Amino acid sequence: MSLREKLGLKLLHQFDPERAHGLSIQALKLGLVPLHGGPVHTPRLETSLGGMTLRNPVGLAAGYDKNAEALAPMGQAGFGFLEVGAATPATTARQSEAEAVSPDRRPSGHQPLWL
């Protein structure tokens, strides 16, 4: 891990989880995070799921980038697939009503993005 990465993690650990989450999304949007450059692709890691070929089986689950704010940078992070959106339409204990998105306002919940 580079010094820049170590310092970034140390800084994020100083904040509560929700604030750190927001800051990590902003850092991605601003290009402050070193990224792999695209999905990791070696024939050994290729797999298929639901009839689709994935370059690698490691993906980012729904919930990290709920509003698809950092979709382009996340596409460069090395994942074989991304799921964009919230994992659940219901309000959680840590989520305020203002943060929850009504299921009738969201066309289909989270959406997978195959890279």
N, CA, C and O of each residue as an XYZ file, in Angstrom:
460
protein
N       0.848     -1.170      0.000
C       0.000      0.000      0.000
C       0.895      1.236      0.000
O       1.868      1.323      0.750
N       0.543      2.182     -0.856
C       1.349      3.401     -0.965
C       1.103      4.308      0.245
O       0.135      4.132      0.984
N       1.987      5.263      0.425
C       1.842      6.236      1.509
C       0.536      7.014      1.332
O      -0.167      7.279      2.307
N       0.218      7.371      0.109
C      -1.020      8.100     -0.179
C      -2.242      7.284      0.260
O      -3.166      7.831      0.863
N      -2.250      5.985     -0.038
C      -3.356      5.129      0.362
C      -3.433      4.992      1.876
O      -4.521      5.030      2.451
N      -2.285      4.832      2.523
C      -2.264      4.716      3.988
C      -2.802      5.976      4.650
O      -3.578      5.901      5.602
N      -2.388      7.134      4.143
C      -2.862      8.400      4.707
C      -4.360      8.587      4.467
O      -5.083      9.059      5.345
N      -4.816      8.214      3.279
C      -6.246      8.319      2.969
C      -7.092      7.454      3.883
O      -8.134      7.895      4.368
N      -6.651      6.216      4.123
C      -7.386      5.330      5.026
C      -7.365      5.859      6.451
O      -8.381      5.815      7.146
N      -6.222      6.355      6.888
C      -6.122      6.911      8.240
C      -7.094      8.079      8.402
O      -7.752      8.209      9.435
N      -7.179      8.922      7.381
C      -8.100     10.048      7.421
C      -9.550      9.568      7.470
O     -10.338     10.060      8.277
N      -9.904      8.611      6.612
C     -11.286      8.110      6.587
C     -11.692      7.476      7.913
O     -12.852      7.569      8.317
N     -10.745      6.832      8.593
C     -11.051      6.190      9.878
C     -11.323      7.193     10.998
O     -11.767      6.808     12.079
N     -11.059      8.472     10.746
C     -11.318      9.506     11.748
C     -12.785      9.955     11.745
O     -13.227     10.644     12.665
N     -13.530      9.567     10.717
C     -14.912     10.004     10.560
C     -15.887      8.869     10.883
O     -15.519      7.695     10.886
N     -17.136      9.250     11.155
C     -18.155      8.221     11.333
C     -18.362      7.539      9.975
O     -18.033      8.126      8.944
N     -18.897      6.318      9.953
C     -18.997      5.550      8.707
C     -19.751      6.254      7.581
O     -19.320      6.186      6.430
N     -20.850      6.920      7.876
C     -21.613      7.596      6.819
C     -20.813      8.729      6.187
O     -20.832      8.906      4.969
N     -20.113      9.492      7.018
C     -19.285     10.602      6.505
C     -18.122     10.049      5.690
O     -17.807     10.585      4.628
N     -17.483      8.995      6.165
C     -16.376      8.374      5.433
C     -16.859      7.837      4.087
O     -16.160      7.953      3.080
N     -18.044      7.255      4.074
C     -18.627      6.745      2.843
C     -18.803      7.879      1.832
O     -18.422      7.745      0.669
N     -19.379      8.985      2.277
C     -19.578     10.144      1.404
C     -18.266     10.709      0.895
O     -18.151     11.076     -0.274
N     -17.281     10.778      1.772
C     -15.965     11.288      1.364
C     -15.291     10.366      0.351
O     -14.611     10.837     -0.560
N     -15.478      9.053      0.506
C     -14.865      8.127     -0.448
C     -15.500      8.273     -1.832
O     -14.802      8.170     -2.841
N     -16.802      8.507     -1.893
C     -17.477      8.744     -3.178
C     -16.939     10.037     -3.805
O     -16.651     10.075     -5.002
N     -16.806     11.079     -3.005
C     -16.286     12.349     -3.516
C     -14.858     12.193     -4.029
O     -14.508     12.741     -5.074
N     -14.036     11.449     -3.296
C     -12.652     11.229     -3.719
C     -12.599     10.512     -5.068
O     -11.769     10.837     -5.917
N     -13.484      9.539     -5.258
C     -13.563      8.852     -6.551
C     -13.967      9.815     -7.656
O     -13.365      9.823     -8.730
N     -14.984     10.626     -7.397
C     -15.468     11.575     -8.401
C     -14.399     12.590     -8.786
O     -14.334     13.023     -9.936
N     -13.567     12.966     -7.831
C     -12.524     13.969     -8.078
C     -11.222     13.374     -8.605
O     -10.270     14.104     -8.877
N     -11.180     12.058     -8.748
C      -9.972     11.420     -9.273
C      -8.835     11.326     -8.278
O      -7.674     11.239     -8.677
N      -9.144     11.341     -6.990
C      -8.114     11.313     -5.951
C      -7.726      9.899     -5.526
O      -6.839      9.725     -4.690
N      -8.383      8.893     -6.093
C      -8.156      7.507     -5.697
C      -7.406      6.781     -6.806
O      -7.840      6.808     -7.957
N      -6.275      6.123     -6.479
C      -5.577      5.354     -7.516
C      -6.421      4.147     -7.921
O      -6.874      3.384     -7.069
N      -6.627      3.981     -9.226
C      -7.482      2.901     -9.727
C      -6.694      1.979    -10.640
O      -5.651      2.356    -11.175
N      -7.196      0.785    -10.810
C      -6.535     -0.262    -11.597
C      -6.500      0.072    -13.083
O      -5.502     -0.209    -13.748
N      -7.563      0.666    -13.620
C      -7.632      0.994    -15.034
C      -8.681      0.217    -15.791
O      -8.841      0.428    -16.993
N      -9.388     -0.655    -15.148
C     -10.437     -1.444    -15.781
C     -10.569     -2.777    -15.080
O      -9.842     -3.059    -14.128
N     -11.496     -3.603    -15.547
C     -11.668     -4.908    -14.911
C     -10.409     -5.764    -15.030
O      -9.766     -5.791    -16.079
N     -10.068     -6.454    -13.962
C      -8.952     -7.404    -14.016
C      -9.396     -8.538    -14.924
O     -10.445     -9.146    -14.707
N      -8.596     -8.817    -15.936
C      -9.004     -9.816    -16.919
C      -7.869    -10.779    -17.208
O      -6.860    -10.415    -17.811
N      -8.048    -11.998    -16.772
C      -7.177    -13.099    -17.156
C      -8.099    -14.276    -17.433
O      -9.111    -14.431    -16.749
N      -7.780    -15.103    -18.413
C      -8.655    -16.242    -18.726
C      -8.956    -17.121    -17.512
O     -10.035    -17.705    -17.421
N      -8.025    -17.213    -16.600
C      -8.210    -18.052    -15.413
C      -9.355    -17.565    -14.525
O      -9.999    -18.368    -13.849
N      -9.612    -16.255    -14.524
C     -10.649    -15.682    -13.667
C     -12.016    -15.595    -14.338
O     -13.016    -15.364    -13.659
N     -12.079    -15.775    -15.653
C     -13.361    -15.667    -16.340
C     -14.367    -16.654    -15.785
O     -14.038    -17.794    -15.458
N     -15.602    -16.188    -15.686
C     -16.695    -17.028    -15.215
C     -17.970    -16.567    -15.889
O     -17.989    -15.517    -16.532
N     -19.016    -17.323    -15.752
C     -20.292    -16.878    -16.312
C     -21.353    -16.910    -15.223
O     -21.297    -17.706    -14.285
N     -22.310    -16.026    -15.381
C     -23.400    -15.903    -14.425
C     -24.642    -15.500    -15.200
O     -24.657    -14.465    -15.866
N     -25.659    -16.298    -15.115
C     -26.891    -15.991    -15.823
C     -26.712    -15.882    -17.322
O     -27.391    -15.094    -17.980
N     -25.803    -16.666    -17.860
C     -25.563    -16.645    -19.300
C     -24.669    -15.517    -19.772
O     -24.462    -15.358    -20.975
N     -24.135    -14.730    -18.849
C     -23.240    -13.633    -19.212
C     -21.831    -13.969    -18.757
O     -21.631    -14.513    -17.671
N     -20.861    -13.642    -19.591
C     -19.465    -13.874    -19.233
C     -18.942    -12.680    -18.441
O     -19.096    -11.529    -18.849
N     -18.321    -12.976    -17.302
C     -17.684    -11.941    -16.475
C     -16.178    -12.085    -16.604
O     -15.665    -13.203    -16.600
N     -15.469    -10.988    -16.717
C     -14.009    -11.038    -16.813
C     -13.378    -11.574    -15.545
O     -12.340    -12.234    -15.583
N     -14.020    -11.281    -14.415
C     -13.591    -11.857    -13.143
C     -14.799    -11.907    -12.223
O     -15.751    -11.153    -12.423
N     -14.783    -12.779    -11.216
C     -15.961    -12.967    -10.377
C     -16.091    -11.988     -9.213
O     -17.013    -12.114     -8.408
N     -15.196    -11.030     -9.111
C     -15.232    -10.088     -7.990
C     -16.002     -8.845     -8.405
O     -15.631     -8.162     -9.359
N     -17.085     -8.554     -7.675
C     -17.901     -7.397     -8.001
C     -18.136     -6.518     -6.798
O     -17.814     -6.878     -5.666
N     -18.700     -5.362     -7.065
C     -19.070     -4.441     -6.001
C     -20.579     -4.517     -5.841
O     -21.321     -4.246     -6.785
N     -21.031     -4.881     -4.662
C     -22.455     -5.085     -4.401
C     -23.209     -3.765     -4.338
O     -22.626     -2.698     -4.143
N     -24.499     -3.868     -4.506
C     -25.379     -2.698     -4.419
C     -25.231     -2.045     -3.055
O     -25.002     -2.721     -2.051
N     -25.361     -0.746     -3.029
C     -25.334     -0.019     -1.770
C     -24.160      0.917     -1.616
O     -24.274      1.924     -0.918
N     -23.028      0.622     -2.243
C     -21.881      1.519     -2.077
C     -22.130      2.843     -2.787
O     -22.034      3.906     -2.173
N     -22.445      2.787     -4.060
C     -22.687      3.997     -4.837
C     -24.172      4.026     -5.198
O     -24.553      3.759     -6.338
N     -24.994      4.351     -4.215
C     -26.444      4.248     -4.344
C     -27.017      5.114     -5.457
O     -28.027      4.750     -6.060
N     -26.399      6.240     -5.737
C     -26.914      7.172     -6.734
C     -26.095      7.193     -8.021
O     -26.258      8.096     -8.841
N     -25.226      6.220     -8.203
C     -24.376      6.125     -9.402
C     -23.595      7.414     -9.649
O     -23.471      7.864    -10.788
N     -23.075      7.998     -8.583
C     -22.310      9.244     -8.690
C     -20.896      9.008     -9.206
O     -20.330      9.868     -9.880
N     -20.324      7.848     -8.895
C     -18.928      7.571     -9.249
C     -18.840      6.332    -10.140
O     -17.916      5.529    -10.016
N     -19.802      6.192    -11.027
C     -19.862      5.007    -11.872
C     -18.634      4.872    -12.768
O     -18.057      3.788    -12.857
N     -18.229      5.939    -13.425
C     -17.063      5.864    -14.319
C     -15.788      5.468    -13.564
O     -15.087      4.561    -14.011
N     -15.463      6.113    -12.439
C     -14.267      5.682    -11.708
C     -14.373      4.254    -11.183
O     -13.386      3.518    -11.193
N     -15.559      3.853    -10.724
C     -15.705      2.490    -10.216
C     -15.497      1.467    -11.326
O     -15.046      0.352    -11.067
N     -15.823      1.839    -12.557
C     -15.576      0.962    -13.692
C     -14.100      0.732    -13.948
O     -13.725     -0.204    -14.654
N     -13.263      1.584    -13.376
C     -11.807      1.468    -13.523
C     -11.142      0.828    -12.310
O      -9.915      0.766    -12.238
N     -11.938      0.355    -11.361
C     -11.394     -0.149    -10.101
C     -11.001     -1.621    -10.114
O     -10.471     -2.117     -9.120
N     -11.244     -2.328    -11.207
C     -10.823     -3.718    -11.298
C     -11.918     -4.741    -11.090
O     -11.671     -5.940    -11.223
N     -13.138     -4.294    -10.763
C     -14.234     -5.224    -10.522
C     -14.708     -5.865    -11.822
O     -14.614     -5.264    -12.892
N     -15.219     -7.097    -11.718
C     -15.798     -7.773    -12.865
C     -17.215     -7.301    -13.142
O     -17.693     -7.400    -14.272
N     -17.891     -6.787    -12.119
C     -19.233     -6.219    -12.290
C     -19.526     -5.269    -11.143
O     -18.930     -5.365    -10.070
N     -20.445     -4.357    -11.385
C     -20.896     -3.400    -10.379
C     -22.403     -3.497    -10.278
O     -23.084     -3.667    -11.290
N     -22.932     -3.391     -9.073
C     -24.367     -3.234     -8.887
C     -24.573     -1.818     -8.388
O     -23.973     -1.403     -7.396
N     -25.412     -1.092     -9.073
C     -25.620      0.311     -8.752
C     -26.998      0.487     -8.141
O     -27.981     -0.059     -8.643
N     -27.070      1.229     -7.085
C     -28.341      1.505     -6.424
C     -28.333      0.986     -5.009
O     -27.340      0.440     -4.528
N     -29.460      1.168     -4.355
C     -29.597      0.703     -2.981
C     -29.922     -0.780     -2.982
O     -30.552     -1.285     -3.911
N     -29.498     -1.462     -1.957
C     -29.761     -2.896     -1.846
C     -31.187     -3.169     -1.397
O     -31.703     -4.265     -1.617
N     -31.828     -2.197     -0.777
C     -33.186     -2.390     -0.284
C     -33.976     -1.092     -0.434
O     -33.427     -0.012     -0.218
N     -35.242     -1.179     -0.797
C     -36.059      0.031     -0.898
C     -36.557      0.524      0.462
O     -37.069      1.639      0.563
N     -36.414     -0.290      1.499
C     -36.930      0.066      2.827
C     -35.930      0.922      3.590
O     -34.724      0.838      3.358
N     -36.427      1.729      4.483
C     -35.581      2.525      5.356
C     -34.929      1.614      6.389
O     -35.600      0.769      6.982
N     -33.645      1.777      6.606
C     -32.955      0.999      7.622
C     -32.841      1.819      8.891
O     -33.160      3.008      8.894
N     -32.392      1.200      9.960
C     -32.270      1.884     11.242
C     -31.310      3.067     11.154
O     -31.485      4.056     11.867
N     -30.287      2.980     10.281
C     -29.293      4.050     10.166
C     -29.678      5.077      9.117
O     -28.948      6.049      8.919
N     -30.791      4.893      8.445
C     -31.183      5.737      7.328
C     -32.379      6.589      7.732
O     -33.326      6.082      8.334
N     -32.344      7.852      7.414
C     -33.493      8.701      7.708
C     -34.538      8.520      6.614
O     -34.243      7.982      5.546
N     -35.741      8.965      6.882
C     -36.804      8.890      5.875
C     -36.401      9.669      4.627
O     -36.735      9.265      3.513
N     -35.693     10.774      4.801
C     -35.283     11.582      3.654
C     -34.313     10.834      2.752
O     -34.284     11.074      1.545
N     -33.525      9.938      3.314
C     -32.560      9.184      2.517
C     -33.197      8.021      1.776
O     -32.699      7.609      0.728
N     -34.284      7.490      2.300
C     -34.920      6.327      1.692
C     -35.600      6.734      0.395
O     -36.211      7.799      0.312
N     -35.492      5.896     -0.601
C     -36.133      6.151     -1.882
C     -37.348      5.243     -1.982
O     -37.240      4.027     -1.823
N     -38.474      5.825     -2.241
C     -39.705      5.055     -2.355
C     -39.601      4.074     -3.516
O     -39.140      4.451     -4.593
N     -40.021      2.815     -3.324
C     -39.943      1.832     -4.402
C     -40.719      2.251     -5.650
O     -40.336      1.892     -6.763
N     -41.808      3.010     -5.475
C     -42.573      3.428     -6.647
C     -41.883      4.541     -7.427
O     -42.255      4.808     -8.569
N     -40.883      5.199     -6.834
C     -40.120      6.227     -7.539
C     -38.867      5.645     -8.174
O     -38.217      6.316     -8.976
N     -38.519      4.421     -7.835
C     -37.320      3.781     -8.354
C     -37.758      2.694     -9.324
O     -38.473      1.778     -8.917
N     -37.356      2.759    -10.601
C     -37.897      1.824    -11.578
C     -37.656      0.350    -11.254
O     -38.560     -0.465    -11.435
N     -36.482     -0.009    -10.788
C     -36.256     -1.446    -10.583
C     -35.240     -1.751     -9.493
O     -34.614     -2.810     -9.525
N     -35.064     -0.868     -8.545
C     -34.093     -1.160     -7.486
C     -32.680     -1.062     -8.004
O     -32.379     -0.217     -8.848
N     -31.810     -1.918     -7.506
C     -30.421     -1.872     -7.953
C     -30.283     -2.524     -9.317
O     -31.033     -3.437     -9.662
N     -29.327     -2.051    -10.080
C     -29.110     -2.530    -11.437
C     -27.673     -3.025    -11.577
O     -26.741     -2.278    -11.278
N     -27.472     -4.256    -12.022
C     -26.102     -4.721    -12.234
C     -25.495     -4.105    -13.493
O     -26.196     -3.885    -14.481
N     -24.235     -3.836    -13.457
C     -23.501     -3.338    -14.616
C     -22.407     -4.336    -14.897
O     -21.494     -4.500    -14.088
N     -22.482     -4.997    -16.015
C     -21.492     -6.018    -16.375
C     -20.411     -5.339    -17.174
O     -20.694     -4.694    -18.184
N     -19.162     -5.474    -16.732
C     -18.044     -4.820    -17.407
C     -17.355     -5.762    -18.364
O     -16.388     -5.377    -19.021
